[in-house]
Structures are given as structure tokens and as C-alpha cells.
Amino acid sequence: MSKESAGLKSWRRKQPRGAIMKPETFDKIVADMMAKGYSRERAEKIAGSAYWGSAESKYKSYQHRKYSKKGGK
């Protein structure tokens, strides 16, 4: 079961490819983890965790900008 919120998932689907993490960055994380001795499956899970951490950070930043506009609604 995934721990990401529905709002985060909805926001992520609207983002263009590479807006959260460039594919090259994801591949580099996988390669670095494999070089450290992790299996490909484990390396992809680590890269996926980094991806979702980045997505959550960018989503929170988006939410902050959305709700903190001066004089806004």
C-alpha cells in the first residue's frame, strides 16, 4: 500500500516528464546503488524513494505558494 496522498498523486500526474526528477538522475541513482553492491531491484526502490521524496517536497512548495498569496483567497 502506498503512503503518498491522493493530492500528491493527482498533482504528480499533471506534471510534465522530468519536472520532478530527470530520468537521467533516476538512472544515475540506480547505477550508483548498483555500484555499491545493491541488486537492481533494490537500487530501483532506493531511486523510487528519492523520486517520491522529491515529488513530496515540490508538492509542499506548490501548496505553500498556492495558499500563501497575499490578499488571495
C-alpha positions as CSV (number, residue, x, y, z in Angstrom):
1,M,0.0,0.0,0.0
2,S,1.3,3.4,-1.0
3,K,1.8,6.2,1.6
4,E,1.5,9.1,-0.9
5,S,-1.6,11.2,-0.5
6,A,-4.2,11.4,-3.2
7,G,-3.5,15.1,-3.6
8,L,0.2,14.4,-4.3
9,K,-0.6,11.7,-6.8
10,S,-3.1,13.9,-8.6
11,W,-0.6,16.8,-8.7
12,R,2.2,14.5,-10.0
13,R,0.1,13.2,-12.9
14,K,-0.3,16.8,-14.1
15,Q,3.5,17.4,-14.1
16,P,5.4,17.1,-17.4
17,R,8.0,14.3,-17.7
18,G,11.2,15.3,-15.9
19,A,9.6,18.1,-13.9
20,I,10.1,16.2,-10.6
21,M,13.2,14.3,-11.3
22,K,15.0,14.0,-14.7
23,P,15.2,10.4,-16.0
24,E,19.0,10.7,-16.1
25,T,19.0,11.5,-12.4
26,F,16.9,8.4,-11.6
27,D,19.2,6.2,-13.8
28,K,22.3,7.7,-12.1
29,I,20.9,6.9,-8.6
30,V,20.2,3.3,-9.8
31,A,23.7,3.0,-11.3
32,D,25.4,4.4,-8.2
33,M,23.5,2.0,-5.9
34,M,24.3,-1.0,-8.1
35,A,28.0,0.1,-8.0
36,K,27.7,-0.1,-4.2
37,G,26.6,-3.7,-4.4
38,Y,22.8,-3.4,-4.3
39,S,20.7,-5.5,-6.6
40,R,18.9,-3.8,-9.5
41,E,15.5,-4.3,-7.8
42,R,16.8,-2.7,-4.5
43,A,18.5,0.1,-6.4
44,E,15.3,1.0,-8.2
45,K,13.4,1.0,-4.9
46,I,16.0,3.4,-3.5
47,A,15.7,5.7,-6.6
48,G,11.9,5.5,-6.4
49,S,12.1,6.6,-2.7
50,A,14.3,9.5,-3.8
51,Y,11.8,10.4,-6.5
52,W,8.8,10.4,-4.2
53,G,10.7,12.4,-1.6
54,S,11.5,15.0,-4.3
55,A,7.8,14.9,-5.5
56,E,6.6,15.5,-2.0
57,S,8.9,18.4,-1.4
58,K,7.9,20.1,-4.7
59,Y,4.2,19.4,-3.9
60,K,4.5,21.0,-0.5
61,S,6.2,24.0,-2.1
62,Y,3.4,24.2,-4.6
63,Q,0.8,24.0,-1.8
64,H,2.6,26.7,0.2
65,R,2.6,29.1,-2.8
66,K,-1.0,28.3,-3.6
67,Y,-2.3,29.1,-0.2
68,S,0.1,31.9,1.0
69,K,-0.6,34.6,-1.7
70,K,-1.1,37.9,0.0
71,G,-4.6,39.2,-0.4
72,G,-5.5,36.0,-2.1
73,K,-8.3,33.6,-1.4
